[in-house]
Structure formats: structure tokens, C-alpha cells
């Protein structure tokens, strides 16, 4: 049984894209819990489906999710990952991490396929193996991880992909008058990714915006 994704706040095309990315009852429940907890909104259905496609296209066995979003992104990523793949989830919000653990359990994901870690990028990234990951998916406020962009890129194997969700939220990134901390961080992060000669990147105008960058082989 599948249930269409929630209506999108954008135009009819964006709403249709979210409905196309049908979510099952476990994902719907995970989204509801994550939203009720507040903080950064979980990835939209169309963004989640894109993450699943990227994971499938890479034959992803090792994936890192920065920001658990109540497990919504993780469930989508696992849809695309190899059956023997391992998802590492990092979050600084213990409530969201507990919600993610519940979502993964509700979905029947074996415990050996996930690692849920409480901590900041500064604390955890040095403990992860450089160049060992097929996909690194970032969500939540960019101020929480933008300063560690080089380390995040360093986790990705050649041919692997880094994604960052949320840079088009509120259409602020293109508004020169917008100088809040998140918008400034998004501009700097996007510029750094675009100028990195190791990366080929694009911004996908789905959900709140998805920056996608692949590390050249």
C-alpha cells in the first residue's frame, strides 16, 4: 500500500512531483513525527525519491546522512541502496535521532544496516573513513555543517555524490537583501561547491532545493 506525498507549498508541478513520489504508511508516520518535533523540516517526497534514485544509480553500499529528519531521508536512501548497504546517520538533536530509530524499526530495517550517531560534524566526521562513501546526504541548517564542507567532500569516493537540501527555501538565496546566517552559509557553500574543480554540480529546484555534486573520478 502506498500513500501520495503531502501537498507541496510550491506550484502545481511541484505538488504533482511530491504526489508522484508515493510514500508508504511508515514514511507518512515518520514524516508526521519529525514535523511534530519541530526544527528543520524533513525532506519533501520528491527530494526523498531523488535521493533514492541517486543511491540506486551509484549502487550505494555506504551512505552518510547528516541530519536525521526523523528518519525520512534515511528511509528513502535505503530504498535505493544495495540490500547489503549500511546507512550512517548523524544528528545533534536526540529527539530527531530517536524518531529516526523508531522509523527504521517500524520499517523492519535490520539493525546491522544502520549506524545512528549523536554528535556534531566536528566531533564525528574525523571518525569516518575518507573516500569510503558512495553518497553523503546533508539536510538541516547549513550553519551546522558548512564549515566542514572539505571534510564532507573528502568522505565521498571518486564518482560518489554529495547532496545538500534546503538552499532554495523561502527564495532567500537570490535575494541580495537577505543576510541571515543560514542564507549567507548557503551562498558560501554553493559557491565553494561550484568552484571546486573536483566536483561537478547542479541545483535541482525540487522541494526546498537540492544541491547535487559528484566527485570526479
C-alpha positions in Angstrom: 0.0 0.0 0.0 1.3 3.5 -0.9 0.0 6.9 0.0 0.7 10.0 -2.0 3.1 12.5 -0.6 1.7 15.6 1.2 0.8 18.7 -0.9 3.8 20.9 -1.7 3.8 24.6 -0.9 5.0 25.4 -4.4 3.2 25.4 -7.7 1.1 22.6 -9.2 4.1 21.0 -10.8 5.9 20.7 -7.5 2.8 19.3 -5.8 2.4 16.7 -8.5 6.1 15.7 -8.1 5.5 15.2 -4.4 2.4 13.1 -5.1 4.3 11.1 -7.7 6.8 10.1 -5.0 4.3 7.9 -3.2 5.1 7.3 0.5 4.1 4.2 2.4 2.4 4.4 5.8 5.8 4.0 7.6 7.2 7.1 5.8 4.0 9.0 6.4 4.2 8.3 10.1 7.9 9.2 10.2 7.2 12.5 8.5 4.4 13.3 10.9 6.7 12.6 13.9 9.6 14.6 12.5 7.3 17.6 11.8 5.7 17.5 15.2 9.2 17.7 16.8 9.9 21.0 15.1 13.3 22.1 13.9 14.4 21.5 10.3 11.6 20.1 8.1 12.2 16.6 6.8 13.0 16.3 3.1 10.0 16.5 0.8 8.8 13.4 -1.0 10.2 14.5 -4.4 13.6 15.1 -2.7 13.5 11.8 -0.9 12.7 10.0 -4.2 15.7 11.8 -5.8 18.0 10.6 -3.0 16.7 7.0 -3.6 17.5 7.4 -7.4 20.9 8.7 -6.7 21.7 5.9 -4.3 20.4 3.3 -6.7 22.4 4.8 -9.6 25.5 4.7 -7.6 24.9 1.1 -6.4 25.4 2.7 -3.0 26.6 0.4 -0.2 27.9 3.1 2.1 25.9 6.2 2.8 26.1 9.0 5.3 23.1 11.1 6.2 23.9 14.4 8.0 20.7 15.4 9.9 18.2 12.5 10.5 15.0 14.4 9.9 13.2 11.8 11.9 14.3 9.0 9.6 12.5 10.3 6.5 15.7 10.8 4.4 17.1 7.6 5.7 14.1 5.5 4.7 14.3 7.0 1.2 18.0 6.4 0.9 17.6 2.8 2.0 15.1 2.3 -0.8 17.8 3.0 -3.3 20.8 1.4 -1.5 22.1 -2.1 -2.1 20.5 -4.8 0.2 23.8 -5.2 2.0 24.3 -1.4 2.3 25.0 0.4 5.6 23.5 3.8 6.3 25.3 6.0 8.9 23.0 8.7 10.4 24.4 11.7 12.3 22.3 14.2 14.2 22.8 16.8 17.0 19.1 16.5 18.0 18.5 13.5 20.3 14.7 13.6 19.8 15.0 13.5 16.0 17.5 10.7 16.3 15.1 8.7 18.5 12.4 9.3 15.9 14.7 8.1 13.2 15.4 4.9 15.2 11.7 4.3 15.6 11.1 4.9 11.9 13.8 2.4 10.9 12.4 -0.2 13.3 8.9 0.3 12.0 10.2 -0.3 8.5 11.8 -3.5 9.6 15.3 -2.4 8.7 17.8 -4.8 10.3 19.9 -3.2 13.0 23.1 -4.1 11.1 22.2 -1.9 8.2 22.3 1.3 10.2 24.5 3.3 12.5 22.9 6.2 14.4 25.3 8.6 15.9 24.6 11.5 18.2 27.1 14.3 17.8 28.2 17.3 15.7 30.0 17.1 12.4 33.2 18.4 14.1 33.0 15.5 16.6 32.0 12.7 14.2 33.4 13.4 10.7 37.1 12.7 11.8 36.0 9.2 12.9 34.6 8.3 9.4 36.9 6.9 6.7 37.9 9.3 3.9 36.9 8.4 0.4 34.8 5.4 1.7 31.3 6.6 1.0 29.2 6.4 -2.2 26.8 9.1 -1.1 26.8 11.8 1.6 23.3 13.5 2.1 23.1 16.7 4.2 19.9 18.2 5.5 19.1 20.8 8.1 20.6 24.2 8.8 23.7 24.7 6.7 25.4 26.5 9.6 25.6 23.1 11.3 27.9 21.6 8.6 29.0 24.2 6.1 32.3 24.8 7.9 33.1 21.2 7.4 32.5 21.1 3.6 36.0 19.9 2.8 35.7 17.0 5.2 32.3 16.1 3.8 33.7 16.1 0.2 36.6 14.1 1.5 34.3 11.3 2.6 33.0 10.8 -0.9 34.7 8.3 -3.1 35.6 9.3 -6.7 32.4 9.0 -8.7 30.3 9.4 -5.5 27.9 12.2 -4.7 27.3 14.9 -2.1 23.8 16.4 -1.7 22.7 19.4 0.4 19.0 20.0 0.9 17.2 23.4 1.6 19.2 26.1 -0.2 16.1 27.4 -2.1 13.9 27.6 0.9 12.0 30.9 1.0 13.7 32.1 -2.2 16.2 33.9 0.0 19.5 32.7 -1.6 18.9 35.0 -4.6 17.7 38.0 -2.6 20.6 40.3 -2.0 18.9 41.9 0.9 18.8 38.5 2.8 21.7 38.4 5.2 20.6 35.9 7.8 23.1 33.3 8.9 21.6 30.4 7.0 21.3 32.3 3.7 24.9 33.5 4.0 26.0 30.0 4.7 24.1 28.6 1.7 25.6 31.2 -0.6 29.2 30.4 0.6 28.6 26.6 0.5 27.1 26.8 -3.0 29.9 28.9 -4.3 32.5 26.6 -2.8 30.9 23.6 -4.4 30.7 25.3 -7.8 34.3 26.4 -7.7 35.7 23.0 -6.5 37.5 21.5 -9.5 37.0 18.0 -8.1 33.2 18.4 -8.3 30.5 18.6 -11.0 27.4 20.2 -9.5 23.8 21.3 -10.2 20.9 22.7 -8.2 17.7 20.9 -8.6 14.6 23.1 -8.0 12.6 20.4 -6.1 11.2 20.7 -2.6 13.3 23.3 -0.8 16.1 22.9 -3.3 18.7 20.1 -3.7 22.4 20.9 -4.4 23.9 17.8 -6.0 27.7 17.4 -6.6 29.5 14.4 -7.9 33.2 13.9 -7.2 35.0 13.4 -10.5 36.8 10.0 -11.0 
